[in-house]
């Protein structure tokens, strides 16, 4: 999973869509962000998310990563 996302980030960098950064480290951070958030939410039973809420959360997380300078 890390290698696939890392390759995707590298491709986006080569296309000029993302600034240069360590793509493997970014892939680990990106996936870790999701894992940590949803694991803690489910384990502590803060909230169960429906498909619409999941889509919004995922778009926000992607926005943090892609649009941050």
Phi and psi in degrees as GROMACS dihedral restraints (atoms count N, CA, C in turn):
[ dihedral_restraints ]
;  ai    aj    ak    al  type     phi  dphi    fc
    3     4     5     6     1   -62.3    20    10
    4     5     6     7     1   -42.4    20    10
    6     7     8     9     1   -66.0    20    10
    7     8     9    10     1   -38.5    20    10
    9    10    11    12     1   -65.3    20    10
   10    11    12    13     1   -47.1    20    10
   12    13    14    15     1   -67.6    20    10
   13    14    15    16     1   -38.1    20    10
   15    16    17    18     1   -60.5    20    10
   16    17    18    19     1   -44.2    20    10
   18    19    20    21     1   -62.8    20    10
   19    20    21    22     1   -38.5    20    10
   21    22    23    24     1   -64.1    20    10
   22    23    24    25     1   -45.5    20    10
   24    25    26    27     1   -60.9    20    10
   25    26    27    28     1   -41.9    20    10
   27    28    29    30     1   -61.7    20    10
   28    29    30    31     1   -43.4    20    10
   30    31    32    33     1   -61.6    20    10
   31    32    33    34     1   -42.3    20    10
   33    34    35    36     1   -65.4    20    10
   34    35    36    37     1   -35.6    20    10
   36    37    38    39     1   -65.3    20    10
   37    38    39    40     1   -44.0    20    10
   39    40    41    42     1   -63.4    20    10
   40    41    42    43     1   -30.7    20    10
   42    43    44    45     1   -83.0    20    10
   43    44    45    46     1    -5.0    20    10
   45    46    47    48     1    82.8    20    10
   46    47    48    49     1    11.0    20    10
   48    49    50    51     1   -83.2    20    10
   49    50    51    52     1   -23.9    20    10
   51    52    53    54     1  -128.3    20    10
   52    53    54    55     1   149.8    20    10
   54    55    56    57     1   -72.4    20    10
   55    56    57    58     1   161.8    20    10
   57    58    59    60     1   -66.5    20    10
   58    59    60    61     1   135.7    20    10
   60    61    62    63     1  -164.6    20    10
   61    62    63    64     1   169.1    20    10
   63    64    65    66     1   -70.6    20    10
   64    65    66    67     1   106.3    20    10
   66    67    68    69     1   -67.8    20    10
   67    68    69    70     1   -33.6    20    10
   69    70    71    72     1   -69.8    20    10
   70    71    72    73     1   -43.1    20    10
   72    73    74    75     1   -61.9    20    10
   73    74    75    76     1   -40.9    20    10
   75    76    77    78     1   -64.7    20    10
   76    77    78    79     1   -39.7    20    10
   78    79    80    81     1   -62.4    20    10
   79    80    81    82     1   -42.0    20    10
   81    82    83    84     1   -64.7    20    10
   82    83    84    85     1   -42.7    20    10
   84    85    86    87     1   -65.2    20    10
   85    86    87    88     1   -43.9    20    10
   87    88    89    90     1   -61.7    20    10
   88    89    90    91     1   -50.4    20    10
   90    91    92    93     1   -69.0    20    10
   91    92    93    94     1   -35.5    20    10
   93    94    95    96     1   -63.3    20    10
   94    95    96    97     1   -35.9    20    10
   96    97    98    99     1   -60.9    20    10
   97    98    99   100     1   -47.0    20    10
   99   100   101   102     1   -64.5    20    10
  100   101   102   103     1   -49.1    20    10
  102   103   104   105     1   -57.7    20    10
  103   104   105   106     1   -48.3    20    10
  105   106   107   108     1   -62.0    20    10
  106   107   108   109     1   -46.4    20    10
  108   109   110   111     1   -63.0    20    10
  109   110   111   112     1   -52.0    20    10
  111   112   113   114     1   -74.1    20    10
  112   113   114   115     1   -33.3    20    10
  114   115   116   117     1   -65.8    20    10
  115   116   117   118     1   -47.7    20    10
  117   118   119   120     1   -66.1    20    10
  118   119   120   121     1   -38.6    20    10
  120   121   122   123     1   -62.6    20    10
  121   122   123   124     1   -44.2    20    10
  123   124   125   126     1   -72.9    20    10
  124   125   126   127     1   -41.5    20    10
  126   127   128   129     1   -67.1    20    10
  127   128   129   130     1   -39.2    20    10
  129   130   131   132     1   -90.2    20    10
  130   131   132   133     1    -0.3    20    10
  132   133   134   135     1    55.6    20    10
  133   134   135   136     1    38.3    20    10
  135   136   137   138     1   -63.1    20    10
  136   137   138   139     1   -48.4    20    10
  138   139   140   141     1  -166.4    20    10
  139   140   141   142     1   143.1    20    10
  141   142   143   144     1   -99.4    20    10
  142   143   144   145     1   131.8    20    10
  144   145   146   147     1   -99.6    20    10
  145   146   147   148     1   136.3    20    10
  147   148   149   150     1   -85.3    20    10
  148   149   150   151     1   172.8    20    10
  150   151   152   153     1   -57.4    20    10
  151   152   153   154     1   -40.0    20    10
  153   154   155   156     1   -67.0    20    10
  154   155   156   157     1   -41.8    20    10
  156   157   158   159     1   -67.3    20    10
  157   158   159   160     1   -38.8    20    10
  159   160   161   162     1   -61.5    20    10
  160   161   162   163     1   -42.2    20    10
  162   163   164   165     1   -61.4    20    10
  163   164   165   166     1   -43.1    20    10
  165   166   167   168     1   -63.6    20    10
  166   167   168   169     1   -46.1    20    10
  168   169   170   171     1   -61.5    20    10
  169   170   171   172     1   -43.9    20    10
  171   172   173   174     1   -63.5    20    10
  172   173   174   175     1   -43.5    20    10
  174   175   176   177     1   -61.3    20    10
  175   176   177   178     1   -39.8    20    10
  177   178   179   180     1   -64.1    20    10
  178   179   180   181     1   -45.6    20    10
  180   181   182   183     1   -64.0    20    10
  181   182   183   184     1   -41.9    20    10
  183   184   185   186     1   -62.4    20    10
  184   185   186   187     1   -41.4    20    10
  186   187   188   189     1   -60.3    20    10
  187   188   189   190     1   -39.6    20    10
  189   190   191   192     1   -59.0    20    10
  190   191   192   193     1   -41.9    20    10
  192   193   194   195     1   -77.1    20    10
  193   194   195   196     1   -46.7    20    10
  195   196   197   198     1   -78.1    20    10
  196   197   198   199     1   -38.9    20    10
  198   199   200   201     1   -92.0    20    10
  199   200   201   202     1   -12.2    20    10
  201   202   203   204     1   -70.2    20    10
  202   203   204   205     1   139.1    20    10
